[in-house]
């Protein structure tokens, strides 16, 4: 099978990065994999378009796949020009009202995605939530949508030994862990607002692991609501599994998620979890551990329940091997090709 993948991540071309290593695995599983890099400004996208034209004129491909809205448009153009089926991969809940509200760019992305959805050869989504959103938007697409979650090595997270014990690092405290990019849609500020409502907050530490453009403003916010001593920021760590295993609670406060990989990672490591109602949260957690998006009072109530040890554990996970995942991924292409 000959696959063209359109990507906006320069790391896909570096076999030493995590995403680059995945490309090596995909290439072995699919047979052939060409990658077209398209990111940055309009001139770079134009350059990518001409590079793609040259590539498609030189070799015959079986399918084109794209993950980001801007790349959907390129995939559709190439599909029209060369009569090659294309797969739309939706990893973000682009039909969530919270996604559209975040920025003008996102409003444009939603309009573009709605135009292209019925023009895709097939659609791969990473959660049942996104599948329902797509079908609710256009019921005629129900036969085109396949749900294939992102691969997480559940057994690895279960079996990895603890190297860092957070309770030795932050003794005597109830540790709430958040691990993500520190961006607007992650709504980490909501966690600060909820924490300010909890009487026991002097015994609680909110440990935020990651980096992003919102970090400085969140630091200021923590001090402005007198929580400066309760909030700690750490850079990304290679030992995140130990953090999952030794925190008292893992928290996700996003306004929207396509999947929510950290929920699976934390659940695999045995952490107790509270999440906003996004991504795969209903598939992983008891409803009592899920709060309404943006509702600080509901979140504060859930944190109080965790502090009092009244939180239910995550649902049992069904492990999947990398080989099984790659077979299903390849199968999603085959289904698309056979629909021609």
Steps between C-alpha positions, in 0.01 A plus 500: 500500500632844403393775740553877489472665842470878521641628829575830671753357747866532390584221745345242264816516288735441795522128595638598842178672612197312635286600202787410264524154655127456440552583133759222477247256649229621262731458201572141600129427554363664185771410250575851372451834674580839350470808722415848375588768755269804496518759780557867562379787282307504171821500294618180665162338438523603136845344486362182656224492239753508214721242676194277530417545132854400404486195727164384362613546140805283564331205672162335528359499852208305645373746762559843653447560873494829692437591864474881523227713344743693277641169378150367426476765229830395339398133514167580334669700222746220428217248510303700241801547274632145506185298584656351813281431805576705810445436868404780738645433846329697778704504821347819645133554582466767232119493517499585870355850560797571729742442210325753279475760776874501570611708200418634156746249355303217655174638358658489153631147567150384593349646182770335290456166677122508448555564129746210472331239722258376229784510244732263687535145378488382860534649847708367789416640844674425830197490731132415505430862598641628170317228306169611652580865425570419133185290460286759679631759256436282194326164545594391147862470618427219748629230263821695434615542861737257674601539864863411563636633831858619536733220605613499863719220634285418803728217615802729497327748731387219731837330527748790507670529839479822701815713481365824648264500798311829505421457870871504577543805278199683649451339844180534699290634213206377293646511150283586200684439174433663165716405201441677171592786275422821687268656245165677504286199412644299793332754734744441785385829650173326589695267730638804685150648537362170633793462739430844646154372603637206699552556871772236521709669232794558737555122495470477121758557231414534133795369300489608134746314277551647154566823319312749286400862446260515795756410769597854607141623515403197710784572743371855540146376544607254771661782700211739439256256663748417778584151375862565410627244753252240379595497133826361364607492134747240379641449152415185304654187648599165354380346827133602468387142577642535853307824536175329397569216744582713804261795471177498702290622209543560130300794364400601147306826456495543121223685318520238226707193412486267206626209704671588828799268492615598850178353640598157366858544619395602851238223521756243381735614777223458761434867575168634619366748247266797465430636152281750323241341272724481194657239272491147634424597861161315503670189358766496774339652810194460716259790449566613858858585396396721207411868536328740263741691274590836655306441825734587789240417767444153359877449480552619859236253618678216317838598648346505849372147436850391398650667807254302714586176313151470350611485137432189291794346308514504119326228302707190408704548182536248219869480401590517130832406342680727254462228235122490549479877473708514181283232339188703578665818372592329173149356478352852523693585181392181325135577568546845348680366192238231437221762499628644171 
